Amino acid sequence: MGSAERHVSVIGLGRVGLPLALSFHDRGMRVLGVDHDPRVLESLRAGRMPFNEAGTQELLDDAVRSPRWELSARAADAARAQDIVLTLGTPSFSHIESDLSQIRAAVDDLLPLLAPGHSLILRSTIAPGTTEFVAGYVAKRRGLRIGEEVFVAHAPERIAAGRFLEEISRLPCIVGGVDDPSTERAAELFGAFGAPIVRTTPVQAELAKIWTNILRYATFALPNLLMMDCERYDANVFEVIDLINHDYPRGGIAMPGLTAGTCLRKDFAFSEERSNAPGMLLAVSRVNEAVPLFLVEGIKRRLGTVSGRKVAVLGLTFKRDTDDERDSLSHKLVRLLERELADVAVCDPHAPSPTQPLGDTLDGADVVIVATNHSEFEGEPLLREILARASGECLLVDPWNAVGGAQVFAYAGESAQLLGLEFSAEAG
């Protein structure tokens, strides 16, 4: 089946589903996008992307003028297409259990309408065994023969925020069908993007996605734990990392920072709920989750208290140069500072939440925390702005080393001296 004859539905028009739906349309397919959030549908019908993703506004501009582009609030309408892709949220319950209620609700809506020729492709991050569960559920409830009448597969999303259009046609696409015909059906659909297709079993596809994110979450926990150890021993984490990595073939430790985001913070639970090493990944999570408190306690050790002091927090989103605030640790940092009775001011030029301009945020600040390493918050320009606007004894907290002074905690004047900048001690 060529792209021009193909009709695909995408249920869930979030940061995974919407760029995918627009990319299917860009490849010449008829596309029906489904989302229950009226604000999302209103924005799309008006031709506005509800979030930032490089290049997608242009694709939406084309789609809204096209007869091949439709939108609906009803999951059942997705059955009008041959291929149905589910890109729904899969959160975790607080007691470490995967919450598949959104996927199950969508499948329940589709069940009465499924017919021979349909494919169900799970694009969401899901617990091991979920693809087989969906196939068995459809067979049990409808009596449809899987692999002959209805096809079920998992094709996990592994694209980084802000790089969708770049990576959808480049990154290998993992496809795991419950049988060979289901695998081939999904491979044919995603083959339209031209990326290599890697065929496997459903559970291996599920595990590959989960452990891709677990690897990153654990990788970033190590330098964060090292940062805390260095504080204890009065060592410089950036110098220690350089000692580990410099011209050493078995180095490679990453830099510290606030490690968060929806995928990284929740996906370890898909393994943890049935783990043979219970608590290991919870410990990784505890390290990353402890970074905001570590920063607040480090400030208090140096200043005595933050009560009544102005603290400027730079960055609300969880990742550099994106507008995604979901599960960002910056919000936790702000709450902890407020509990210490600090006067918190926040600046983020990318975040959808309202924040202050950079100058207003820095004016008179006693502490400046680089919480997100946006391109606007790095290097000499930021440091000069701090020196000009913040208090004369402003403490700069920079776990990302965004300014370049290679100090997690340092007074702004000290950072300027380390970088060889001229400054006035009376600045601010």
Secondary structure by P-SEA (a helix, b strand, c coil): cccccbbbbbcccccccaaaaaaaaaaccbbbbbbccaaaaaaaaaccccccccaaaaaaaaaaacccccccccccccccccbbbbbccccccccccccaaaaaaaaaaacccccccbbbbbccccccaaaaaaaaaaaaaccccccccbbbbbbccccccccccccccccbbbbbcccaaaaaaaaaaacccccbbbbbcaaaaaaaaaaaaaaaaaaaaaaaaaaaaaaaacccaaaaaaaaccccccccccccccccccccccccccccccccccaaaaaaaaaaaaaaaaaaaaaaaaccccccbbbbbcccccccccccccccaaaaaaaaaaaaccbbbbbbccccccccccccccccccbbbccccccccccaaaaaaaaaccccbbbbbbcccccccccccccaaaaaaaabbbbbcccc
